[in-house]
Amino acid sequence: MPFVVKNKMSIDQFEISDLASKLKKGSLALFPTDTLPAICAYPEFSKKIWTIKKRPSNKPLILMGGCLEDLFEFVQPCAIEDGLQLANSYWPGALTIVLPTIGNVSKYLNSNSNSLGFRVPALRLARDLLMQTGPLATTSANISGKAPVKDALEASIRFPGIPILAPVPWPNSSGIASTVVEWKEGKWNLLRPGSVVLKEQ
């Protein structure tokens, strides 16, 4: 049943198995994370995210997974050792790790290069969804250039008709975007400060 709030606004919320089924058929979906609420799709349907967010096509999405094993199968062998060292220290958590990829997954999420941002979120509800669906293309749930939404109600208003992960209300998020670091030729570069302050590597 849709969740009904006092202003009669209904939230079209779905349990994990039902939401996963919608995603497999090409739907977008909204779900909470430990940092900011996210909008997601399977990688092959990720163009819909750029369209609905009015997001510039040169701004990549990230690949979010329920565990590091699901993500590191896409990482180039040369970056696996360094990447795993960082992932084991900070995941699940608010660190996005940009690594070079193998296979075709990057063509769906990044028009600029074969590198992708990867993350395993700290919020258990988000990981439960991702363990059922497998890795998803994700980004914060906002119109590009506008403030991110804070909760399921705001998400349903900003993106009407997009199915939402139950139960609502969602657990509180930090409201601060993830920290983003990139691996290049054995060195780490900070691309965006955020929720996590890294120790010296």
C-alpha positions as CSV (number, residue, x, y, z in Angstrom):
1,M,0.0,0.0,0.0
2,P,1.3,3.5,-0.8
3,F,2.4,5.5,2.3
4,V,0.0,8.4,2.8
5,V,1.1,11.5,4.6
6,K,-1.0,14.3,6.1
7,N,-1.2,16.4,3.0
8,K,-2.7,13.4,1.1
9,M,0.6,13.0,-0.8
10,S,1.1,9.3,-1.5
11,I,4.5,7.7,-1.8
12,D,4.7,4.8,-4.2
13,Q,6.9,2.5,-2.1
14,F,8.0,-1.1,-2.7
15,E,9.6,-3.8,-0.8
16,I,13.1,-4.9,-1.9
17,S,12.0,-7.8,-4.1
18,D,9.3,-5.8,-5.9
19,L,11.6,-2.8,-6.4
20,A,14.3,-5.1,-7.8
21,S,11.8,-6.5,-10.3
22,K,10.9,-3.0,-11.5
23,L,14.6,-2.1,-11.9
24,K,15.3,-5.3,-13.9
25,K,12.5,-4.1,-16.3
26,G,14.2,-0.8,-16.8
27,S,12.7,1.4,-14.1
28,L,14.5,4.0,-12.2
29,A,14.2,3.9,-8.4
30,L,14.8,6.0,-5.3
31,F,16.5,4.7,-2.1
32,P,18.2,6.0,1.0
33,T,21.9,5.8,1.6
34,D,24.2,6.9,4.5
35,T,25.1,10.1,2.7
36,L,22.2,11.4,0.5
37,P,19.1,9.8,-1.0
38,A,20.0,8.2,-4.4
39,I,18.3,7.7,-7.7
40,C,19.4,4.5,-9.5
41,A,19.0,2.2,-12.4
42,Y,20.7,-0.9,-13.9
43,P,23.8,0.3,-15.9
44,E,22.2,-0.5,-19.2
45,F,19.3,1.8,-18.4
46,S,21.4,4.6,-16.9
47,K,20.7,7.2,-19.7
48,K,17.3,7.7,-18.0
49,I,19.1,9.1,-14.9
50,W,20.8,11.8,-16.9
51,T,17.6,12.7,-18.6
52,I,15.4,12.9,-15.5
53,K,18.0,14.8,-13.5
54,K,18.8,17.2,-16.4
55,R,22.4,16.2,-15.7
56,P,25.2,17.1,-18.2
57,S,26.2,14.0,-20.1
58,N,29.9,14.5,-19.3
59,K,29.3,14.1,-15.5
60,P,29.7,10.4,-14.7
61,L,27.5,8.2,-12.4
62,I,28.9,5.9,-9.8
63,L,28.5,2.1,-9.5
64,M,27.2,1.2,-6.1
65,G,27.2,-2.3,-4.8
66,G,26.2,-4.4,-1.7
67,C,29.7,-5.7,-1.2
68,L,33.2,-5.0,-2.5
69,E,33.4,-8.4,-4.3
70,D,30.5,-7.3,-6.5
71,L,32.4,-4.2,-7.6
72,F,35.9,-5.3,-7.8
73,E,35.1,-7.8,-10.6
74,F,35.0,-4.7,-12.8
75,V,38.4,-3.2,-11.7
76,Q,41.5,-3.5,-13.8
77,P,44.1,-5.9,-12.3
78,C,46.7,-3.1,-12.0
79,A,44.5,-1.2,-9.5
80,I,43.0,-4.1,-7.5
81,E,45.6,-4.3,-4.7
82,D,45.6,-0.5,-4.0
83,G,41.9,-0.3,-4.4
84,L,41.2,-3.2,-2.0
85,Q,43.4,-1.7,0.6
86,L,41.4,1.5,0.6
87,A,38.0,-0.3,0.3
88,N,38.8,-2.6,3.2
89,S,39.6,0.4,5.4
90,Y,36.5,2.6,4.5
91,W,33.7,0.3,3.2
92,P,30.9,0.1,3.9
93,G,31.0,3.9,4.1
94,A,31.0,7.3,2.5
95,L,34.0,6.9,0.3
96,T,33.7,6.7,-3.5
97,I,36.8,5.1,-5.0
98,V,37.5,5.9,-8.7
99,L,39.3,3.1,-10.4
100,P,40.1,2.0,-14.0
101,T,37.7,-0.7,-15.3
102,I,37.6,-3.8,-17.5
103,G,34.7,-4.8,-19.7
104,N,31.9,-2.6,-20.9
105,V,30.4,-1.3,-17.7
106,S,32.1,2.1,-17.9
107,K,30.5,2.9,-21.2
108,Y,27.1,3.1,-19.5
109,L,28.2,5.4,-16.7
110,N,31.1,7.5,-17.9
111,S,31.4,9.1,-21.3
112,N,34.9,10.5,-20.5
113,S,37.0,7.5,-19.7
114,N,37.0,3.9,-18.6
115,S,37.3,4.8,-15.0
116,L,34.4,4.6,-12.6
117,G,33.5,5.6,-9.1
118,F,32.6,2.7,-6.8
119,R,31.0,2.6,-3.4
120,V,29.5,0.3,-0.8
121,P,27.1,2.3,1.3
122,A,27.1,2.1,5.1
123,L,23.3,2.0,5.4
124,R,22.1,-1.6,5.7
125,L,18.8,-1.1,3.9
126,A,20.7,0.2,0.9
127,R,23.1,-2.8,0.9
128,D,20.1,-5.2,1.2
129,L,18.7,-3.7,-2.0
130,L,22.0,-3.8,-3.7
131,M,22.7,-7.4,-2.7
132,Q,19.5,-8.5,-4.4
133,T,19.8,-6.4,-7.5
134,G,23.6,-6.4,-8.0
135,P,25.5,-3.2,-8.7
136,L,23.5,-0.2,-9.8
137,A,24.2,3.1,-11.5
138,T,23.6,5.8,-8.9
139,T,23.8,9.4,-8.1
140,S,22.2,11.8,-5.6
141,A,18.5,12.3,-6.0
142,N,18.3,15.9,-7.2
143,I,17.8,17.9,-10.3
144,S,21.3,18.8,-11.5
145,G,22.5,22.0,-9.9
146,K,19.7,21.9,-7.3
147,A,19.9,20.9,-3.6
148,P,19.7,17.1,-2.9
149,V,16.4,15.8,-1.4
150,K,16.5,15.0,2.3
151,D,13.9,12.2,2.6
152,A,11.4,10.0,0.8
153,L,8.7,12.6,0.8
154,E,11.0,15.2,-0.9
155,A,12.2,12.5,-3.3
156,S,8.6,11.6,-4.3
157,I,7.8,15.3,-4.9
158,R,11.0,15.9,-6.9
159,F,10.6,12.7,-8.9
160,P,6.9,11.9,-9.1
161,G,6.1,8.4,-10.3
162,I,9.6,6.9,-9.6
163,P,9.2,3.9,-7.3
164,I,10.7,4.3,-3.8
165,L,12.3,1.7,-1.5
166,A,10.2,0.8,1.5
167,P,9.8,1.3,4.4
168,V,9.1,5.0,4.7
169,P,10.2,7.1,6.5
170,W,13.8,6.3,5.6
171,P,16.6,6.3,8.1
172,N,18.3,9.6,8.5
173,S,21.3,10.3,6.2
174,S,24.2,12.5,6.9
175,G,23.2,15.0,4.2
176,I,26.9,15.2,3.2
177,A,28.1,13.8,-0.1
178,S,30.7,11.0,-0.2
179,T,34.4,11.8,-0.4
180,V,35.7,10.9,-3.8
181,V,39.3,9.8,-4.5
182,E,40.8,8.6,-7.8
183,W,43.6,6.1,-8.4
184,K,46.0,6.9,-11.1
185,E,49.3,5.1,-11.8
186,G,49.6,4.0,-8.2
187,K,48.7,7.3,-6.6
188,W,45.6,8.6,-4.9
189,N,44.1,12.0,-5.8
190,L,41.3,13.7,-3.8
191,L,38.6,14.7,-6.3
192,R,35.9,15.8,-3.8
193,P,36.1,16.3,-0.1
194,G,33.0,14.9,1.8
195,S,31.9,12.8,4.6
196,V,35.2,10.9,5.1
197,V,38.6,12.4,6.0
198,L,41.2,10.0,4.7
199,K,44.3,8.9,6.6
200,E,47.6,9.2,4.8
201,Q,48.0,6.4,2.3
